[in-house]
């Protein structure tokens, strides 16, 4: 079935494996407030759908997701802090909903993933990427920080790797992502579906209630993400002079002022 405005596609097969895909390939599956709302609604509905046993999250086209839509981010720079905080809180609620989703989740990473999209991956239980996939936390280049996704990235890769990748915004490969435990498996580009299917078949052999209990147990043993404070921080930075300069520099195809001043 198709979601509102074709932003998402949903397919549930006879085994109960649901593939939820971002469906804006012409924008590299970038997300804005409408996409975030659609994803949150889909997660809530699929969590209650008794047909669904496993959720596979992916992107249609050649990109998993390029993160936040740049036009949306450009508009955000001109909005007040309160409005930006509302947007950030909506993203934080989406991440929490995916992280706390009570059925097994698999990120099928079919191409590049940048910025906030890496939060979606970190919130999934299992992540599988193509060998050609590239990743980057690009926020600091816009004068921002990946505040909303930070708690989940820290859980996935630890403080040292998080520091390096957040501060440098460097691109890294799927093999490096696997080495730092950000993803679990690397698949040849033409074998991604086969590898994802192998994982879902293993999950289907487990008891649905026991898997739900396992997820609840793990969450109870780890520190909960502080979504409220993270959302407030990113809202402040979007409205800041540096955040606005970073976005302006990108759209004007120039270096931001902190690069020119060296």
N, C-alpha and C positions, 0 to 999 in steps of 0.2 A: 504494500500500500504506500501511497505517497503522502508526505506531510505538507503543511501549509506552504503555499508559494513555491513548492518544489525544493525547499531549502534542504530537506532531508529525504532519504529513501529508507524504507523499512521492509525487510524481507524475512519472513519466518518460515523455515523449512519444516519438513515432516518430523524431524528429530527434535524440534524445539530450539534450534540454533537460530537466533535472530541477528541479522546483520543490519546495523544502524549506520548509515553512511551520510556524511556531509555531501551535499549535492550542489556545490557552486564551483564547478571545475574552472570556469572562465575567470574566477577570482582566486584560484588556488585554494578553494575551500576556506577562505578567510572568514572569520566570524565577527558579527556585530550584535547589537542588542536583540534583533529579531532572531538571529540564529541561536543565540544563547537561550532565549525564551523557548524556542522550538525544541532544542535539545533537552532542556529541563522538563518540558511537558512530555516529551517522548520517554524519557527515563522513568518518570512517575507512572505513566500508563503501562510501560513494558514491565515494570516491577510488579504490577498487579495482574498482568496477563498470565494466566495459568498455562498457556501454551508455551511460554518462553522458559527455557532452562538455562541457556547460555546467551550472553550478549557479546557480539563482535562489533567493535567500533572501528570505522575506517573512513576513507574519503574517496569519492568517485573521481576518476581522472588520474592524473599523474602525480598528484600531490596529496599527502595526508591532510595537512592544513598549514597555511602560512602564518597562522596566528590571527591577531586582531586585524580587521579590515582597516587599511590605512586612511580611507576617506572618513570612516567612523572615528578614528583616532584624531584626524585633523579637526573634525567638528568638535570633538571632546575638548580640545585645547581652548576652545572659545566658550565652553560652558562653565558654570560656576562650580565650586568645590562640592556643594551638596548634590548636584546632579551627577557629577563624576563619581561621587561615593555610591550613589544608587546603582550606577552601572557596574561599579566594581563589586558591590555586594551581590548583584545578580550573578556575576561570573563566579564569585566565591561560593554562592549557593549551588551553582551548577557543579563545580569541582567537588564539593562536599557530597552532593547527591550521587555522583559517579563513584567517589571513594567509598561511600557507605552503601552502595547498591547491593542488595542482598543475594544476588545470583552471581556466578562467575562471569568475569569480564575479560575480554581479550582485545588488545589493541592490534589491529592489522595495519601495519605501517607500510603503505604502498608507495611512498615517496617522501619528499622533504617534509620536515616538521619544524616549525620555528615559533619562538615566543610562547604565548599562552597555550599553543597546541601541545607543547611538551608537558604541560600540566595535565591535560586529558590522558596522555600516555601514562604518566606517573600514577594517576588515580586508578588505572586498570590493574587487575590482578596479574595479568600476563601480557607481555609485549613482544611482538614478532615483527621484524623489519626486513625489508629488502636490502640486499648487499649494497645497492647504489644510493640508499637513503642518506640524507644529510640532515644535521640538526644544529640549532644554535639558539641561545638565549640572547636575543638582539636588543633587549629593552634599553640598556645603558647607552646605546648609540642614539637613542631618541631622548636622552635625558630622563629616563624613567627607570623603574626597577620592577622585576618580576615578582612583586609582593604577594599577589593572590596565590600563585602557584608554588611559592617558595617552600611552604611547609611540606608539600608532597614531594618536591624534588629532594629536599633534605632527607626525607625518609628513604627515598630510592637510592641516592648515590652518596650520602654523607656530606659532612661539612667541607672537607678539603676540596673535593671535586666541584662542589657547588660554588665555593669561593672563586675558584679559577675560571669556571665557565660563565658565571654571572658577570665577573669583572671584565673579562676579555671579550665577551660576545663572540668568541671564535667558533667557526664551524667545526663540527666533528662528525666522524663517519659512524656507520652502524657497527663496525667492528670495535671502535673505541667505546661506543655506547654500551656494547655488550661487556667489554672489559671492566667498565665501572658500574655494572649492574643496572644500567638504565633500561636496557632491554634484555630479554631472556634468550632469544634466538635470532640468528641472522639466516635469511633464506635467499637463495639465488632468486633473481627477479622473476623468473618464469616458474618458480616452485613455491611462491608465497602461499597460494591457496592450498597446496598440498600440505605444507607444514602447518598452517592454521587448522586444516581439517584433522591432522593427526592429534593436535592438542585438544580440539573440541571432542574428538572421539574418546580421548582419555577422560575428559571431564564428564562425559555422558555416562561413564561407567561408575561414577561416584554417586552416593546418595544425595539427592537435592537438599534434604534437611540437614545432613551432616556438613555439607559444604557451606550452607548458610551459617551454621553454628561455628564452623572454623573461621569464617570471616568476622563474625561477632567476637570470637575469642581473641583474634589477633588485634582487632581495634581496641578491645578492653585492656590490652597489655601495652599499648603504645600511647604516647601523648597526643591528644586531639589537636588538630590544627586550629590556630586562632584566626579564623576567617575574618572576624570583625575588624581586628586591628590591621590586618593585611589590606583589607579593602580601603580602610581609611587612609593608609599610607599611599597607595597608588593614586587615590583621588587627589590627595594633596600635591603629588608630584605632577600629575597631568595638568593641574592648574598653575603650576609654578612657572617662573620665568625660564628655567632651564628646560623643563618639559616642553613648553611652547616653542622655544628656540630649536630644540632637537627636531620636532615635527616640521617646523617651518624650513629648516635646513634641508630636510629630506625632500620635501615637495619642491623646493627651489633648486634642487640638485647642486648644493654647495656644502662645504664643510660647516659644521656648527661652530659657534664662536670659540668654544674651548679648544678646538683643533687649530683654528687660525691664530690663536694667541700664543702658541708655543714658540 
